[in-house]
Amino acid sequence: MSFLKAIGLMSGTSLDGVDLALVETDGERIGWLGPTGYRAYTPAEQDLLRHALADALVLKDRKARPGSLRDAEALITQSHAEAIDDFISNNKIIKKDIAVVGFHGQTVLHRPREHLTVQIGDGPGLAKKLSIPVVYDFRAADVAAGGEGAPLVPVYHRALASTLKNSLPLAIVNIGGVANITYLDGDNDPLAFDTGPGNAPIDDLVRERTGQKHDFEGKLAAHGNVDQKIVVKVLCDPYFAQKPPKSLDRATFATFPLHFLLTEDAIATATAIVAASIAKAFDHLPKRPTSIIVVGGGTQNPTLMAMLRERTGVSVKSANDIGWHADAIEAQAFAYLAVRSVKGLPLTFPTTTGVKIPLTGGVFVKP
């Protein structure tokens, strides 16, 4: 199979900005991992996106754009176009060498039980702005076929892990706004599901209590005391006992019962809930992983990483420790998935989303 160069884009539920990555792949093997980039959202842009999340809660039609959603979709499309133009210029990339752009868009609602998942972003509009083919709307086909529509990245995790010499079974844990786990053991299809809350409720709590964007280097949590009774109470939610496949909307665990705790204690407890919910996910794995590789924004929180080591009792490494780019993996994944989509290869599997058969996805559009 021929190798293609693709640019992947990811705007996650943390609402911090757009990650970019250049990947060369044939849809199976990774030929080359190129430069990565980032375009931060301004405070005003973040406010608009938060309003869009609130307005999306009433959606029943995935194509409807009530309230602030229309403006937010225009923002997502324009900000991604600007990010790619700057990325191409800064890295001296020859535009005609890019076969396709993988455009995830911004998830504003994810309710697979209602056969509803909404990622805002105008794929045809982005292709026209860039003069490059685009693959977008990656989740819809899976949800329409009865799958969870998430997580999508496990097939890329498998490709990355094939380059390692780690002992198996191995778990790759992505801690973004929501956390998810990919379990890999030999040549089997990856097993994956959302474990529970990730950075989103921690970030929201920090913003509410301190005005800061996030708990920088986990320092607030490090100085707080964990209320273990609250951790146990939250983990009694039926979601954690539910067998996979399963996935979450950002709003599912938007808040925890922490209002009566002092700020540092509340943030420490919220962080412990994330670590404990990831450890709880081991209950649903065929075998206990020998090690965990953590990707995503959670790698920047040493307190969360330490809690995860304590809760799981296995080796926990950041993707950066093994030469991967922890913050760019989802962007790389959507470059990889775009090529798989172009070649008609499956993006989702019965073991990742619960879809009945391995299924391709995404919508391809030319400029």
N, C-alpha and C positions, 0 to 999 in steps of 0.2 A: 504494500500500500504506500502511496506517495505521501511525503511529509508536506504539511502546509504551515505557514506562519499565520497565527491568529492573535488578536488582542482580546483579552478578557476584561470585563468591567464588573465591579461589585459594589453596591451601596447597601450596607447591612442594616439590621434593625437597631444598631447603636446610633444611627443617624449622624455619624461624625463626618463622613465624606465619601469620596469615590476612590476605590483602589483599582489600579490598572496593572496589567502584566502582559508581556509578550512571550508566547510559547510556540515552539515548533513541534508538531506532532502529526502522526498519521491516524490519530484517534484511538490507538492502542498503546504504542510506545511513545515515550517522551524523548524527542530528539535533542531538544535544547531548551533551557529555561533562560529567557532573555531578561532585559531590564524590567524593573517594576516602578510604579509611580503612585502618587496620591494627590488628590485635589480635595482640600477641606471645604466643608460647607461653612458659610458665614453664620453668625448667630441668627440673623434674620431668616436665612434659608432653613436653618434647623427649626425655627419657630413655625414656619410654613409647613414643614414636613410633620411636625408634631400635631398641628391642626388637621392635617390630612389624615393622620392615623385616627384621630377622634371622629372626623367626618365619615371615615370608612366603616365605622362600626355598624351603620344602618344599611350597608350595601346588601342588596339581594341579587343585583345584576352586575356581573364582573366588568361590563363595559360602561356602566354609569359613572359619571364624575360629578357628583353633587358637591355643594359647598366649596371648600378650598381645593378639592382634588384636581380640578382642571388646571388651576394655576400650579399646583405641585407637580403635575405631570409635565407641564411645559418646563418647569425648573429642572426636573430630572433629565429631560431630553437635552436641554441646552447645556447644563453643567457637564453632562457626559461628553457632549460634542467638544466643548472647550477643553475638557481634560484630555481627550484623545489628541486634539490638535497640538496641545502643549507637549504631550508625551512624545508624539512623533517628531516634533521639532527639537525638543531637548535631547533626544536620543539618536538624532540623525537617521531616523528610520525612513527607508524608501517606501512611500505610500503604496505604490503599485505592487509591492511584495506582500502586502497583507491580504490574505485570501478572504478573511472573514473576521467580523467582530462579534464576540459573545456578549450580549447586552441583557443582564438579569433584570434591570429596573429596580424599583423600590417596592418591596412588599408592604402593603398597607392593611391587608386582611388575609388570614389563612384559616379557613374553616372547611377542611376536606370532608367532614361528616355531612356538610351541606353541599358538597360538590362545588365548593367556592374557594378560589384562591385568586387574589388580585395583586398584580405587580404593575404599578404605573410606570409609564415610559413609552414613548412613541417610536417603535422600531422602524417603521418605514420613514418617519421623519428624520431619525438619526442616520439612516443609510443615505438619505438625500443630502443631509448636511455634510457627511463625511466623504461621499462618493466611494464608499466601500460597502460590500454586502454585509448584512447584519442577520444574526440569528437571535431571536428574542422569544418571550413567552414560553420559557422552558418547562413550567410546571403544569400548564393547563391540560395537556394530553394525558398525563398520568392521573390527574384528579378526575378527568372525564371518564377514564377507564376504571375508576373505583379505587385508585391508589391514594396515598397520603400527599403526594406531590412534594414530599420532603422526607429526608434530606436528599439532595442531588449530588453532592460532592463525593460520596464514597467511592464511586468508580475511578475518580481521579486519585483519591487516597490510595487505592489499590495500585495504580500505576506508579505513584511515588514510592510506595513501600517496596515495590519489586526491585528497586535500586539499592535497597539496604541489606545488611546481613543480620538484622535483628532476629532474635529467636522468636518463634511463634508459640501461641497466638499473641497478636499485637493489637492494641487499641489506639486509635487516633481520635483524640477528643478536640472538637472545635468549640471554643468558648467565645462566641460572639454575643449578640443580644440575647439569643437563645443558645443553649448548649446542646451538642449532639455528639454521638459516639459512632465510630466505624470499627467493627471487629473483623480482623483479618486472620485467616488460618489456612495456609496452603492455597490450593487453586480454587477453593470454593468461592462462590459469589460473596461479596461483602455483606455483612449483617450490619444494619445501621438503624438508628432512631434518635429522636430528640430526647435527651435525658431530663430536661427540665429548664428552669431559668438559667440565664447566663449573666452577661454584664448589664443587661437592660435595667433590671430592678435596682441593682447596686448604683448604677449611674444616675437613675432617676432620684434615688434617695439622697445621694451626695448633692445633686443639683438643688433639691428641695431644702436640704438642711444647711448647706454651705454656700451655694451659688457656684461652686466649681463644676467643671464638666464631668470629672470622674475622680476616683480615689487614686491619686497619683502614686504609683509604686506601692499601692496597698498600705500606705502609711497610716491612714485613719483607722482602717480595720486592725492594723497591727497594735494599736494603742487601746483597742476596745476589748471588752469581755463578752464572750459569746453566751447568749442565753440558750442553753441546750434544750430547754423545755419547748421553746418556740421552734427550734430546728426539728424536733421530733413531731411537733404538731403539724408543721407544714408538710413534712414527709408522709403524713397520714392521708394526704390528698389521694383520691383513687387513681390519679394519673400514674403515680409512681409504681403502683402494683399492676397496672394494666400491661399486658404483654404486647410487645411490638408485633407489627409495625404501628408506629404512632408518631404524631408530630404536633407541634404547638404553634399557636399564634403568639406574637409578642405580648399581647395583653392578658394572656392566660394567667401568668404569675406576675402581674404588673406591680402589685404591692404585697407586703407581708405585714403581719400584726406587730409592728415595731414602734408605734406612735408614742408609747410610754417610756421607751428607752432613751438614754442619753445618746447623743449623735454618734460618738465613736463605738459605743456598744451596739447600736442599731446597725451600723455599717459592718461591724465584725460579724454580727449574727446573720445579716444578709449574705455576706461572703461565705460563711459556714454552710448556709443552706445550699448554695450553688455547689460547693465541694461535696457535701453529703448526698445531694441528688445525683451527682455523677457517680459517686461510689455505689449508690443504690442501684444504678443501672447494671452493675456487675451481676445482679440477681437474674438478669434476663439473657446472659451470655452462655453459650454452650460450655465454655471452659474459662477459667480465670486467666486474664491476660498476664503475660510475664512482665510487660512494661507498657507505659502510656507515653505517647508523644502528643503534646498539647500544641494546638495551632490557634490562631485568632488573637483577639485583643486580650484575652485572659492571660496570655504569656507575659504581659507587662505588669502583672500584679503578683509580686513575690509572695504576699500573704496568702492569696488564693492558691498559688502553686504549692506552698508549704502545707496548707490545709488538705489539699488533694493527696499529697504524699502520705500524710498522717491517716486520712480516712481510708485510703485504698491499700496501703501497705506494700505497694509495688514501686518499681522505678518510674519516676515521672520526669520527663525531659521536655524542654521547650523545643519546638521545631528548629529554632535558631541554633540550638546546641549541636544539631546534626547536619547543619549546612543548608537547611531549608529556609525560606523566607516566611516566617510565621504569619505576618500581616497580609501577605500577598497570595496566600494559597487559594482562597476562594476566587480571586480574580484570575489566577492561573487556571483554576478549575473550569471557569466559564469560557476561557479560550479553548481548553481541551474539549469541553462538552459541545461547543459550537462546531468543532471539526467532526466530532462523533455524529452530531445531528446532520451535518452536510453529507456524511457517508452512510447515513441510515443505521448507525450502530445504536444499541440500547443505552439509554441514560439511567433508567430505573429498573429495578428487579423486584421479584416477590420478597426478597430478603431485606430490601431497603425501604420500599414504600408500600408493600403489600399488593401491588398490581399483579394481576393473575399470571402474566407472562412478561419476560423482559421487553421493554418498550422504549422506542426512540421518542424524541420530542423536540420542541422548539419550532419556531416558524422562521423560514428563510425568506429574506426579501433583498432584492437588488436595488441599487440606487435609482 
